Amino acid sequence: MLLFLLACRVVEDPDAGVCPAWSGLSVEGQRWSWERFADDLAWEATIETLEAENVSVASGDSVSTYRCDEDGAWAVERRAGDDATWSKWRFDPPYLVVPRSLEVGSAWTSEVAWNLIRSDGTTEVGSASTQFYVEAEVESVVPAGSFSALQVRVLSDEGGDSWYFARDVGVVLTDTDQLLGMTLP
C-alpha cells in the first residue's frame, strides 16, 4: 500500500500530470529505494508503465497496478510471486490511495473489497476500510533527503500508522519504513 506508488508528461502545473503530484507517480522509469526500520529489509520499486488507466509499479517479485483520474490515484490490483507460485489481489472497486488534491485538514475513507486468487487455485475474499487524515505539514528527514511533507494519519482494522507524503516523490516515511533514495530516468 506504500507506493503507491508512470510515462507521464513533464508539465509546469504539478497537478496537471497523469497522476496526483502527492502520489509520486510522475515519470516512467522513476525508482525508489526503501528500508524497513525493524529488520533493515531493503527493496526498490520502479514505475514500469505510466498511462492514466494503467500505472504499474514493480517491486521485487510484485507488481502493483493503479489507475489515475481527476479524483486521484486508485489501487486496482497487486500480483506477487513468480510464474510458478503467485498470488493476485484484485480490488473491486479500486480504492483511493491518494486524492489529486491534499492539504492540512483533508480526509478521505477508502472502502475496499478484494478477491485473492493463488496459483494453487485457492481463493479468498474480504473487505477493509481505511481512513486517512492529513494532520500537519512537517519537515521529514530521511536518508533520501529533507522533504516538506504532509503527515497523514492512516487508521485501519489493523491499527494506525503515519505516512509522510512529499509532492512529486510520494511517501517518504512511515512508522515502519523510510525512503533511502529516488532516481529519475
trRosetta pair geometry for C-beta under 8 A, 3 or more apart (Angstrom, degrees):
i j d omega theta_ij theta_ji phi_ij phi_ji
1 4 7.1 -8 170 -76 46 82
1 75 7.4 -50 -121 -70 70 156
1 97 7.2 -174 -165 -128 75 104
2 5 6.7 94 105 -82 57 114
2 34 7.4 61 135 -108 159 161
2 163 7.8 -179 -127 -124 69 123
2 171 5.4 -119 -168 64 79 149
2 174 6.8 -96 -111 -30 106 140
2 177 6.6 -28 -108 67 148 152
3 24 7.6 -81 -148 73 76 126
3 32 7.0 -173 -108 45 125 145
3 45 5.2 -126 -87 154 169 170
3 57 5.3 -143 127 132 128 160
3 59 7.0 141 24 -42 152 141
3 64 6.5 144 83 50 101 148
3 170 6.5 35 -135 161 66 152
3 171 6.9 -118 -87 33 49 114
4 23 5.4 -93 103 -154 122 87
4 24 7.1 123 70 44 87 102
4 25 7.0 -81 117 -39 86 113
4 57 7.7 130 145 8 29 161
4 64 7.8 -114 -148 119 39 147
4 66 6.8 77 175 -83 83 146
4 73 6.0 106 156 113 127 140
4 75 7.3 -101 -137 -71 92 98
4 97 4.5 144 -130 156 136 145
4 98 6.1 149 86 -7 171 115
4 170 6.1 -161 53 -153 88 122
4 171 6.7 104 8 -9 91 111
5 23 6.6 -62 15 178 33 92
5 24 6.8 2 -107 71 19 105
5 25 6.0 37 92 -68 33 107
5 45 6.7 -69 -160 153 104 149
5 55 7.9 142 92 129 78 117
5 57 4.6 -91 146 -5 109 168
5 64 6.1 17 102 86 153 137
5 66 6.4 159 65 -35 95 141
5 73 7.5 168 33 153 65 147
5 97 7.2 -56 5 152 93 162
5 170 6.3 92 -86 -147 36 152
5 171 8.0 -17 -74 15 72 105
6 18 5.8 -158 147 75 121 130
6 19 5.5 -50 177 0 171 130
6 25 4.1 75 -34 169 143 88
6 26 6.1 71 49 -2 115 6
6 27 6.7 51 50 26 71 12
6 28 6.0 -111 74 -68 19 63
6 30 7.4 -14 11 23 72 121
6 47 4.9 -74 -28 -163 53 140
6 49 7.3 12 -129 112 42 41
6 50 2.7 101 158 -119 41 109
6 51 7.8 -154 -173 -5 74 29
6 55 4.7 -9 -118 -135 101 110
6 68 7.5 46 -158 -11 142 143
7 18 7.9 69 76 -18 54 157
7 28 4.0 5 -78 -32 57 136
7 49 6.8 -37 -13 -165 95 48
7 50 4.0 175 12 64 41 93
7 51 6.2 12 43 -58 102 70
8 17 5.0 22 -171 -165 127 110
8 18 4.7 -127 -113 15 93 112
8 19 6.9 -81 -92 19 135 89
8 25 7.4 134 -46 136 139 68
8 26 5.1 -104 61 -176 157 44
8 27 5.6 -91 46 -83 104 40
8 28 6.8 162 5 -22 67 75
8 50 4.8 -76 -36 153 75 143
9 16 8.0 -54 83 116 117 93
9 17 6.4 -166 61 -125 77 70
9 18 7.1 123 17 -32 81 90
10 27 7.4 22 -73 -92 93 105
11 14 7.6 175 83 -83 89 26
11 16 4.8 -87 108 81 154 115
11 17 6.0 -168 28 -72 116 71
12 16 7.8 24 64 34 59 135
13 16 3.8 68 86 -8 112 119
14 17 6.9 -24 -173 -11 43 110
14 21 4.2 44 153 -93 103 144
14 167 6.4 33 159 177 152 119
14 168 6.4 -80 -147 -62 123 104
15 20 7.2 -7 -135 -139 73 62
15 21 5.7 -71 -83 -15 56 115
15 100 6.4 83 -160 170 100 98
15 101 7.1 23 -132 -84 136 79
17 20 7.8 158 69 -98 101 5
17 21 6.6 115 26 -73 123 70
17 26 5.7 -29 -173 -129 165 82
18 25 7.5 -85 87 120 98 101
18 26 8.0 156 44 -127 89 42
18 50 6.0 137 59 168 155 94
18 51 7.0 -124 -151 -154 149 19
18 52 5.2 -136 -158 -77 99 70
18 55 7.4 154 125 -78 125 119
18 68 5.3 97 145 80 76 143
19 23 4.8 -80 150 62 117 142
19 25 3.8 -7 78 84 162 111
19 26 6.7 -121 60 -75 103 52
19 50 7.5 -96 -10 -151 116 98
19 55 6.3 52 -64 -86 134 161
19 66 7.3 46 -112 116 133 133
19 68 3.9 -110 -96 -104 74 154
19 73 5.1 39 -155 -82 106 110
20 23 4.6 102 68 -12 86 104
20 25 7.7 59 52 44 60 98
20 68 7.1 -159 -9 -143 68 113
20 72 5.3 -10 -31 -137 135 65
20 73 5.6 -109 21 -21 102 98
20 98 5.5 -139 69 113 142 104
20 99 6.6 117 -87 121 160 32
20 100 4.3 -156 -94 -121 107 46
20 101 7.5 -128 -135 -38 119 32
20 102 7.7 88 171 -15 136 102
21 26 7.2 37 -125 -81 55 122
21 167 4.9 7 141 -157 113 86
21 168 5.5 -30 -168 -59 89 64
22 98 5.2 -145 100 168 108 136
22 99 7.9 24 53 71 136 54
22 102 4.9 51 -59 13 163 135
22 150 7.2 -23 -133 30 126 130
22 165 4.8 30 -170 163 99 133
22 166 8.0 164 -139 87 62 19
22 167 6.0 -47 -86 -102 59 58
22 170 7.2 92 154 -110 46 44
23 26 7.9 151 80 -44 86 77
23 66 7.9 153 -171 162 143 164
23 68 7.5 -134 30 -103 167 119
23 72 7.5 139 -55 -174 122 79
23 73 4.3 88 -100 -15 149 151
23 97 6.9 78 -118 98 106 115
23 98 4.8 176 -81 63 82 136
23 170 5.6 -6 155 -103 34 92
24 30 7.5 -166 158 133 85 149
24 32 7.5 36 152 -61 143 134
24 165 7.9 -139 -32 -152 101 82
24 166 7.6 57 -78 72 107 75
24 168 6.6 67 -113 151 57 23
24 169 4.9 -25 -108 129 111 24
24 170 2.2 -67 -1 -34 139 97
24 171 7.1 -96 -5 11 141 52
24 182 8.0 -104 -162 -131 123 147
25 30 7.9 -179 -136 54 37 141
25 47 6.4 137 -142 -104 74 132
25 50 6.8 167 168 -121 91 105
25 55 5.5 34 -173 -174 141 147
25 57 7.5 -94 -108 -63 105 121
25 66 6.7 -102 -95 72 166 150
25 68 6.8 -162 94 -63 138 137
25 73 6.1 123 22 -108 140 144
25 170 7.0 76 -32 -76 62 122
26 30 6.5 74 61 -41 75 156
26 50 7.9 13 140 -137 12 149
26 168 5.8 -2 -26 -145 160 71
27 30 4.5 108 70 -47 88 109
27 47 6.7 136 88 61 47 146
27 50 7.1 -104 -178 -32 11 166
27 184 5.5 27 80 -143 156 98
27 185 6.4 -154 144 19 117 96
28 47 5.4 -128 -127 116 39 108
28 48 7.3 0 -153 152 88 15
28 49 6.7 -2 -120 -133 111 17
28 50 4.4 -131 -65 9 88 115
28 185 7.0 -18 98 0 62 144
29 46 6.9 -21 -153 -171 31 101
29 47 6.4 -37 16 71 21 89
29 184 7.3 72 101 -174 96 49
29 185 3.2 24 114 -52 142 132
30 46 7.1 166 85 -149 45 57
30 47 4.7 34 47 15 87 119
30 182 7.0 0 -177 -175 95 97
30 183 7.3 174 -153 89 52 49
30 184 5.6 -19 -106 -112 79 61
30 185 6.9 -87 -61 -18 45 84
31 44 5.9 -1 -174 -175 103 112
31 45 7.0 165 -152 83 57 45
31 46 4.6 -14 -101 -99 85 85
31 47 7.8 -127 -67 13 47 71
31 182 6.9 168 88 -153 52 52
31 183 5.0 -3 57 55 100 91
32 44 6.7 163 84 -155 50 61
32 45 5.0 -3 54 54 98 94
32 46 7.9 -167 22 -72 63 43
32 170 7.2 -71 -71 58 150 129
32 179 6.2 -68 -165 -135 107 101
32 181 7.4 168 -155 90 46 49
32 182 5.1 -14 -104 -103 69 85
33 42 6.9 3 -179 -175 91 103
33 43 7.6 178 -151 94 54 34
33 44 5.1 -27 -100 -99 67 84
33 144 7.7 159 61 -80 88 111
33 179 7.2 98 75 -168 58 61
33 180 4.2 -62 107 67 103 108
33 181 4.5 20 38 49 117 86
33 182 7.4 -148 17 -69 73 43
34 42 6.7 166 89 -152 52 57
34 43 5.4 -13 60 62 99 76
34 44 7.3 167 16 -90 78 32
34 45 7.1 31 -7 -4 118 102
34 177 5.5 5 -176 -178 115 119
34 178 7.1 156 -153 81 69 35
34 179 6.1 -45 -100 -106 70 47
34 180 6.3 -175 -98 3 13 93
35 40 6.3 -23 -167 -150 106 50
35 41 7.1 153 -155 80 54 46
35 42 4.8 -19 -99 -99 78 82
35 143 7.5 39 20 21 131 139
35 177 6.7 159 82 -153 39 72
35 178 5.7 -20 62 61 88 83
35 180 5.3 80 -15 -51 107 115
36 39 5.7 8 95 49 116 79
36 40 6.9 -87 70 -26 73 4
36 41 4.3 14 30 52 119 96
36 42 7.7 -139 13 -68 73 39
36 176 5.9 -12 -147 154 86 90
36 177 5.2 -41 -99 -96 59 82
37 40 8.0 -3 -169 -66 16 48
37 176 5.9 -134 25 -165 102 45
37 177 7.0 -136 -14 -84 81 29
37 178 6.9 75 -60 -7 89 103
38 41 8.0 3 69 8 79 99
38 176 6.7 -26 -11 -152 106 91
42 180 7.0 9 -139 -16 110 152
43 59 5.7 60 153 -176 123 102
43 60 5.5 -50 -145 -41 120 113
44 59 6.6 -166 96 -132 43 74
44 60 7.7 133 53 -47 64 68
45 57 5.3 19 177 171 110 107
45 58 6.8 167 -153 85 60 41
45 59 3.9 -25 -97 -82 84 106
46 57 6.9 166 79 -156 33 63
46 58 5.3 -17 58 59 87 91
46 59 7.5 159 14 -74 62 58
47 50 5.8 29 164 -58 125 105
47 55 7.1 -40 -147 -172 101 88
47 56 7.4 124 -160 83 54 51
47 57 5.6 -33 -97 -100 56 77
48 56 4.7 -38 60 93 105 104
48 57 7.0 173 8 -101 84 22
48 58 5.2 60 -35 -12 123 110
48 63 7.4 -33 19 -135 142 112
49 54 5.5 -31 125 127 133 96
49 55 6.4 -164 96 -135 78 29
49 56 4.4 46 36 27 103 99
50 55 5.6 29 -119 -119 53 85
51 54 4.8 17 64 55 105 84
51 55 6.9 -160 50 -66 47 62
52 55 7.8 -15 -140 -41 11 98
52 67 7.1 36 152 -166 59 69
52 68 5.3 -104 -144 70 61 84
52 69 6.6 79 -176 -83 107 60
53 67 5.6 -3 -142 -130 43 98
54 65 6.6 -38 -147 -157 66 106
54 67 7.3 -2 -63 -96 32 72
55 65 6.9 134 72 -162 53 53
55 66 4.2 -32 70 67 111 94
55 67 6.9 175 16 -84 95 22
55 68 6.0 56 -23 -16 138 105
55 73 7.3 -56 54 -142 153 105
56 63 5.5 -1 -170 -177 108 108
56 64 7.1 158 -151 80 56 44
56 65 5.2 -21 -97 -100 78 73
56 66 7.7 -180 -78 21 31 72
57 63 7.0 156 77 -156 42 58
57 64 5.0 -14 59 59 96 95
57 66 7.2 31 -5 -4 107 111
58 62 7.3 162 -153 91 53 48
58 63 5.0 -23 -99 -101 72 83
59 62 5.4 -15 68 66 82 93
59 63 7.8 157 23 -89 63 36
59 64 7.4 11 13 -1 108 102
61 80 5.9 74 108 -165 90 67
61 81 5.8 45 146 -94 123 7
61 82 6.1 -61 -149 -59 125 68
62 78 6.2 6 -176 -179 114 95
62 79 6.4 170 -150 90 64 48
62 80 4.0 -18 -96 -100 100 81
62 81 7.7 52 -84 -4 71 45
63 78 7.3 176 88 -151 44 53
63 79 5.2 0 53 55 88 97
64 75 6.8 -49 -176 -138 110 95
64 77 7.5 -175 -150 96 51 46
64 78 4.7 -13 -105 -105 77 88
65 75 7.8 103 82 -163 53 55
65 76 4.6 -56 104 64 97 111
65 77 4.9 14 44 54 112 81
65 78 7.3 -160 18 -75 71 43
66 73 5.2 -1 179 -175 135 96
66 74 6.2 144 -163 73 75 46
66 75 5.9 -45 -104 -99 78 42
66 76 6.2 166 -114 1 20 93
66 94 8.0 110 -147 -161 52 134
66 97 6.9 -58 -124 11 121 141
67 73 7.6 155 78 -156 39 51
67 74 4.7 -20 61 62 88 106
67 76 5.4 84 -17 -53 99 121
67 94 5.8 -74 32 -105 117 178
68 72 7.2 -95 -140 138 69 29
68 73 5.1 -22 -98 -101 86 69
68 74 7.3 179 -82 17 34 76
69 72 7.3 1 60 43 68 35
69 74 7.3 8 13 -4 99 117
70 100 6.5 -45 172 -35 40 156
71 74 7.9 42 85 -49 107 108
71 96 7.0 -78 132 -111 112 120
71 99 6.4 -67 166 -138 66 79
71 100 6.1 -161 161 -12 16 108
72 96 5.4 60 78 -150 137 99
72 97 7.1 -166 142 57 115 63
72 98 5.5 -160 -170 100 118 48
72 99 4.0 -92 -75 -127 136 33
72 100 4.8 -129 -80 -33 62 63
73 96 7.6 105 76 -156 47 57
73 97 5.0 -47 99 58 95 108
73 98 5.1 18 42 52 106 85
74 94 3.8 71 156 134 119 127
74 95 6.4 156 -156 74 78 24
74 96 5.7 -42 -100 -92 77 46
74 97 6.5 166 -114 1 20 87
75 78 7.4 -15 -173 -41 112 99
75 91 5.4 61 109 22 91 159
75 94 5.9 175 77 -163 44 87
75 95 5.3 -10 48 57 99 82
75 97 5.2 98 -33 -53 94 113
75 112 7.7 -5 72 -114 118 135
76 90 7.6 -25 155 -149 64 64
76 91 6.1 -154 -162 51 19 100
76 94 4.7 -34 -91 -101 61 117
77 88 6.4 5 -180 -177 118 89
77 89 6.1 170 -156 89 65 60
77 90 4.8 -16 -105 -107 108 57
77 91 6.3 -159 -78 11 50 79
78 88 7.3 176 89 -150 47 49
78 89 4.7 9 51 50 90 107
79 86 6.2 3 -175 -178 92 121
79 87 7.3 171 -151 88 50 48
79 88 4.6 -8 -105 -106 83 85
79 89 7.8 -157 -71 26 41 63
80 86 6.6 163 87 -154 43 71
80 87 5.2 -6 59 57 92 92
80 88 7.8 -180 22 -79 60 44
81 84 7.9 -116 158 69 108 55
81 85 5.0 -119 -167 108 128 64
81 86 3.3 -171 76 -106 127 55
81 87 5.7 110 -15 9 127 67
81 119 6.9 -130 117 -19 155 127
82 85 6.1 39 49 48 82 71
82 86 6.6 -136 59 -65 29 91
83 86 7.2 -16 -128 -35 12 123
84 119 6.8 105 147 159 36 163
85 119 5.3 -147 -132 45 34 145
85 120 7.8 14 -129 -40 78 91
86 118 7.2 173 93 -154 49 54
86 119 4.7 94 41 -46 70 115
87 116 6.2 -9 -173 -168 102 99
87 117 7.3 159 -157 83 54 44
87 118 5.0 -21 -103 -103 77 77
87 119 7.4 -86 -62 -11 46 80
88 116 7.2 156 80 -152 45 51
88 117 5.0 -15 60 60 96 92
88 118 7.8 178 19 -83 68 32
89 114 5.2 -12 -168 -169 99 124
89 115 7.3 147 -156 73 50 44
89 116 5.3 -19 -98 -97 72 77
90 114 6.7 148 73 -156 45 67
90 115 4.8 -16 57 58 99 96
90 116 8.0 -175 18 -77 69 31
90 117 7.4 24 -5 2 108 105
91 94 5.2 80 101 -117 111 44
91 95 5.4 -89 175 -3 141 92
91 112 5.4 -46 -146 -155 110 107
91 113 7.2 127 -158 71 58 49
91 114 5.3 -31 -97 -97 63 84
92 113 5.9 -53 75 84 66 100
92 114 7.6 129 21 -107 69 34
92 115 6.7 6 17 -1 115 110
93 113 7.5 63 16 37 50 97
95 110 4.1 80 -179 -177 110 115
95 111 6.9 -157 -116 72 107 34
95 112 4.0 -42 -56 -83 142 105
95 130 7.8 78 168 36 142 113
96 99 6.4 19 180 -69 126 71
96 108 6.0 -75 104 147 137 140
96 110 4.9 -148 55 -97 75 103
97 110 7.3 42 -76 -87 34 157
98 102 7.0 -41 -172 -54 95 129
98 165 6.9 137 -127 -117 137 149
99 102 6.2 139 69 -66 92 78
99 106 7.0 -137 49 177 135 138
99 108 5.8 146 -35 -38 121 155
101 106 7.4 -172 115 -102 76 146
102 106 5.3 -126 -145 39 58 160
102 134 5.8 152 -173 -83 95 149
102 150 5.6 -156 138 41 126 172
102 152 7.9 -55 -156 -78 135 122
102 165 6.6 10 99 88 169 147
103 106 5.4 112 52 -31 57 110
103 134 6.5 133 95 106 27 157
103 150 7.6 -130 -130 -111 19 139
104 134 5.5 -141 -118 127 32 106
104 135 7.1 -27 -141 120 84 18
104 136 6.1 31 -119 -116 117 25
104 137 5.7 -82 -55 -27 117 88
104 150 7.0 -154 -70 -136 66 102
105 134 6.3 -26 34 77 26 101
106 132 8.0 -12 117 116 90 99
106 133 7.8 165 92 -153 53 39
106 134 4.3 40 52 15 86 129
107 131 7.1 -4 -171 -176 101 92
107 132 6.4 167 -152 90 53 62
107 133 4.9 -3 -107 -106 97 67
107 134 7.0 -133 -66 14 54 75
108 131 7.8 176 93 -152 37 53
108 132 5.2 -2 58 56 77 108
109 129 6.4 -4 -177 -172 107 95
109 130 7.0 161 -157 83 59 45
109 131 5.0 -24 -103 -102 83 70
109 132 7.4 -175 -83 18 34 74
110 129 7.3 165 85 -154 51 48
110 130 4.9 -7 57 59 97 96
110 132 7.3 44 -8 -12 99 111
111 127 7.3 0 -180 -175 80 108
111 128 7.9 178 -153 91 44 44
111 129 5.3 -13 -106 -106 69 83
112 127 6.4 172 93 -152 53 63
112 128 5.3 -6 59 57 99 82
112 129 7.6 177 21 -83 70 36
112 130 7.4 13 2 6 112 102
113 125 7.3 2 180 -175 89 96
113 126 7.5 -178 -153 98 54 37
113 127 4.6 -25 -102 -98 66 97
114 125 6.9 174 91 -152 53 53
114 126 5.6 -10 58 64 93 79
114 127 7.0 163 14 -90 71 42
114 128 7.6 3 0 10 113 98
115 123 6.8 -14 -176 -168 85 110
115 124 7.7 165 -158 86 43 49
115 125 5.3 -14 -106 -104 67 83
116 123 6.3 154 85 -159 62 56
116 124 4.3 2 53 55 114 92
116 125 7.3 -162 19 -75 75 34
116 126 7.6 15 -7 13 109 102
117 123 5.3 -13 -102 -105 63 91
118 121 7.0 -35 80 35 80 22
118 122 4.8 3 44 60 120 84
118 123 7.2 -157 13 -77 78 43
128 156 6.2 16 174 -164 118 111
128 157 5.7 -115 -140 9 93 121
129 156 7.1 170 89 -137 48 69
129 157 7.0 92 48 -39 71 96
130 154 6.3 -6 -177 -170 109 90
130 155 6.9 158 -159 81 59 46
130 156 4.3 -20 -105 -90 85 99
131 154 7.5 159 82 -154 51 42
131 155 4.6 -10 58 60 99 100
131 156 7.6 -178 21 -72 64 51
132 152 5.5 -6 -167 -180 96 116
132 153 7.3 152 -156 77 44 53
132 154 5.7 -7 -103 -103 74 71
132 155 8.0 -167 -71 24 32 71
133 152 6.7 152 74 -160 40 63
133 153 4.5 -12 59 54 99 102
133 155 7.6 25 1 -1 106 108
134 150 5.2 -25 -147 174 108 121
134 151 7.3 119 -160 77 56 50
134 152 5.3 -32 -96 -100 60 79
135 151 4.9 -50 60 96 101 101
135 152 7.0 164 6 -107 83 23
135 153 5.4 69 -36 -20 122 104
135 162 7.9 -53 23 -130 135 108
136 150 7.5 168 88 -154 37 55
136 151 4.7 9 56 38 83 118
137 148 6.7 6 -180 -179 102 90
137 149 7.3 165 -155 86 58 35
137 150 5.8 -36 -100 -99 65 63
137 151 7.5 -163 -89 6 15 82
138 148 7.9 167 88 -154 31 50
138 149 5.8 -29 69 69 76 85
138 150 7.8 116 22 -124 76 17
138 151 5.1 42 7 -36 124 113
138 164 7.0 -76 67 -129 112 116
139 146 6.1 -2 -178 -175 101 101
139 147 7.3 154 -159 78 54 39
139 148 6.3 -36 -101 -98 63 54
139 149 7.4 105 -138 21 16 85
140 146 7.3 158 81 -157 45 51
140 147 4.9 -22 62 64 95 92
140 148 7.8 126 17 -132 83 6
140 149 4.0 3 -2 16 126 140
140 151 7.9 154 -68 -75 114 84
140 164 4.4 126 -94 161 155 152
140 166 6.8 -125 50 -60 127 110
140 172 5.3 127 113 88 138 128
140 173 5.1 -155 -171 12 128 133
141 145 7.8 -98 -140 136 58 31
141 146 4.9 -14 -102 -105 79 81
141 147 7.8 174 -80 21 35 66
142 145 7.0 5 65 49 74 39
142 147 7.4 -8 20 9 100 110
142 172 5.4 -166 9 162 144 99
142 173 5.4 -164 -67 -70 127 105
142 178 4.5 -175 -142 -174 116 107
142 179 4.9 81 117 56 152 79
142 180 7.5 -104 149 -79 106 29
143 178 6.5 99 11 129 92 120
143 179 7.2 -151 57 101 79 54
143 180 4.8 -9 82 -132 128 57
143 181 7.0 -57 113 -48 98 72
144 147 7.9 12 93 -34 103 118
144 169 8.0 143 124 -159 144 138
144 172 6.6 -127 58 -148 130 102
144 178 7.9 -169 1 155 97 85
144 179 4.3 -38 -1 120 140 100
144 180 5.8 101 -57 126 89 15
144 181 4.8 171 -108 -91 91 32
144 182 5.8 53 -155 -4 137 86
147 164 7.5 127 85 141 120 115
147 166 3.8 -49 174 -100 138 144
147 169 6.4 -84 -124 34 147 156
147 172 5.2 150 36 -25 153 172
148 166 6.7 114 72 -130 50 91
148 167 7.6 -7 83 15 95 100
149 164 4.1 41 146 175 148 96
149 165 5.9 149 -162 70 88 35
149 166 4.6 -58 -94 -72 89 77
149 172 5.9 -114 -93 36 143 124
149 173 7.3 79 137 30 175 105
150 164 7.1 162 74 -154 40 54
150 165 4.9 -17 54 59 94 96
151 162 5.8 -14 -168 -170 93 115
151 163 7.8 149 -157 79 46 41
151 164 5.7 -20 -99 -101 61 79
152 162 6.9 145 74 -160 46 60
152 163 4.8 -23 64 66 103 90
152 164 7.3 178 18 -85 78 27
152 165 6.0 38 -11 -7 123 109
153 160 6.6 -15 -174 -164 90 111
153 161 7.8 153 -159 81 49 40
153 162 5.8 -32 -101 -102 56 76
154 160 6.6 149 82 -157 56 58
154 161 4.7 -18 63 64 108 87
154 162 7.0 171 14 -96 84 21
154 163 5.6 49 -24 -6 125 107
155 159 7.7 -97 -142 142 59 28
155 160 4.9 -16 -101 -101 72 88
156 159 6.8 1 62 48 76 37
156 160 7.7 160 22 -85 62 41
161 174 5.7 3 170 -172 119 104
161 175 4.8 -130 -146 13 79 119
161 176 7.3 -47 -135 -3 122 98
162 173 8.0 -3 110 114 92 91
162 174 6.7 162 84 -153 53 54
162 175 5.6 98 37 -51 78 93
163 171 5.1 -55 -170 -127 108 115
163 173 7.4 157 -156 88 43 54
163 174 5.1 -15 -101 -101 68 86
164 171 6.6 104 67 -155 52 65
164 172 5.3 -59 97 58 103 87
164 173 4.2 14 35 55 124 94
164 174 7.4 -153 12 -71 77 41
165 170 6.6 -63 -139 -176 78 31
165 171 5.8 -42 -92 -88 64 55
165 172 7.5 137 -123 5 16 83
166 169 4.1 7 84 47 108 123
166 170 7.1 -3 54 50 72 25
166 172 4.9 38 -4 -26 117 128
169 172 5.8 26 120 -66 133 103
169 179 7.4 28 165 -137 121 174
169 182 6.0 -149 -141 -18 94 171
171 174 6.5 14 175 -51 127 95
171 179 7.4 165 113 -52 62 114
172 178 7.4 10 154 -157 62 63
172 179 4.5 -71 -150 9 62 134
173 177 7.3 -176 -150 94 39 60
173 178 5.2 5 -113 -115 79 74
173 179 6.7 -87 -58 4 60 88
174 177 4.8 31 42 44 105 84
174 178 7.8 -141 32 -67 61 48
179 182 6.6 -9 -179 -42 125 100
